[in-house]
């Protein structure tokens, strides 16, 4: 995609609006800090322990955008008053290809922003964009995978219309525990 994609999610009565933008190498410190959280680490296939690891992860995001098969967004809150916007999470679409009927979505939220509706609002914005952008190329289904020890992801999936589809057996090292696969199918017509 030639022009940067910027998505938004409206404010709620208790949480600020969100802006979803492509990751930048300027975000390296926040990525390293986020991956210090066990909840974020649990869903990652590779640990991020330092700036070099963070830059490697950010460059992977950039390569995905350039290739058109992986789209990672920094989720930034937009508080009112004089507060500065902060990265509060990540949401991404991967394994996208023309003619391929499915793709995968995923997300994480920094610990201090959990419970504010960040993940469902960001996932809904991503879902709408993905279907609007890739449906004409054959995208019919979005899949969301999470390990069984992450019930919060079940709630986010269900809130966003991703129904439980099946149990997924563990597949170490990427998925060390059994998990759930949630699916959102494109309505016919």
N, C-alpha and C positions, 0 to 999 in steps of 0.2 A: 504494500500500500504506500503510495507516494506521499500523501498528506497525513500528518499525525491524527489519530483518532482520539477524540476526547468525548467521554460519555459522562452523563450526570445522573444523580439520584436526588430527588427532592429532600428537603429537611422534613423532619417529623416534629411533633410538639416537644419531644425530649432530646432530639439529636440534630446536629447541623447537616446541611446538604453535603453531598459527596461529589467529588470530581474524580473520574477514572481517566488516567493518562498513561501513556507508555512509560516504562521505567527508564531512568537515566543513570549514567555512571555517577552523577552527583548524589544519588540516593544510597551510595555504598554504606555509609555509617548506619543508616536506619535499617538496611537489610541485615547487616552483621548483628545489630542489637536485636532485631526481631527473631533471628534464628538462634539467639541465646535462650529463647523461651522453649521449654519442653513441648508445649502444645504445637508450636510452629514446626519444631524439629521433627516431631513424630510423623508428620505427613511428608517429609522431604526424603528424597532418595540419596542426597549427599549433604553432609554437614557443612555449615558455613561458620567457620571459627574465627576468621580474620578478614582483613581488607582484601587480600588476594583472592580468597574464596568468594567473597561478596562480588568482586569485580568479574570473576569468572561466571557467576550466576547472572549478573546483569548483562554481560556480553552474550550469554545464551539467549536471554530475552530479546536482545537486539537482533541476533541471527534469526530467531523465529519470525520476527516481524519482517525482516528482509526476505526470508524464504516464503513467507505467506502461509506457514503451517502451525505457528504457535504465536499467540497474542497475549502477552502478559501486561496487566495494568496495575500501576500503583493506585491504591485507593486513598484519596486525600480528603480529609474533612475540611469544610469551609465554615469555620465558626464566625458568628457575627462579632460585633464589638471590635476591639482592637487585637484580638487573638490572632496569631499566625496560623495558617493552614498547616496540618501535620499529616504525614503518611500514617494511616491507621490499618492498612492491610494490603492484600494482593488478591487479584482475581484473574483467572486466565482461561483461555480456550486453546486446546492443543489437539494435534492429530487431525487437522483440517486438510482436506484435499478435494479437489474438484472430482465429482462423481462418487465420492465416498459418502455413504449415507449417515455416518455417525462421527461425532467428535466428543472430546472429553472436556469437562469444566472442572475447575478446582479453585480453592481460595484459602486464605488464612487471615486472621485478624490479630493485631498486637494485643497483648494481655489487657492493657488499661482501656482499650476501646471495646472489649467484649461486652455483650449485654445491651448494646446501644443500637442494634439493628443494622450494623455495618455489613455483615456478611450477606443477609438476605437482600438488602437494597442493592449492593454491588452485584450480586449474582443475578438479580432480576434485570439490571441494566445490561449486563454482559449477555444474558440470554436473549433479550430483545434484539440487541445489536447483532449477535451471531446468526439468529434466524433471519433477520432482515438482510444481512449481508451475504450469507452463504446458502440460503434455501434454493435460489435459482441454480446453484452449482450442484444440487442434489442432497444437501444436508436435510435429513429427516428426523434425526434423533440426537439428543445430547445426553451424555452419561456423566454421572457424578459418583465417584467411588470414595469410600471412607472406611476406616477400620472400625471394628465393633466397639473399641474403647473410646469412640468419639460420638456420643449420643447427640451432642450439640449439632453436628453435621447432619444427622437425621432430621432434626427439627428444621434446620435451614432448608434442606432439600424439599421437605414436605411443604413448607411455607411457600416455596417458589414453584410448586407444581411438579416437582420431580418425584414420581411415585416409586415406591420400593419395587424392584424388579426381581432381584435374586441375591442369594448369599454368594460371596466370592471367597474361595479358599485362599489361605495365606500363600504368598509367593515371595519368600525372602530373596533378596534383602529389601526390595521395593515395598512389599506389603508383608511385614513380618507376622501380622495377625489376620484372622479371617475378617471379612468385611461385608459391606453392603454395596450393591450397585443400585442406584436410583436412576430413573430414565424419564426424560421429558420428550414426548413424541410430537411432531408437527401435526396439527390437525389437517385432515384431508380437505381439499377444496380451497 
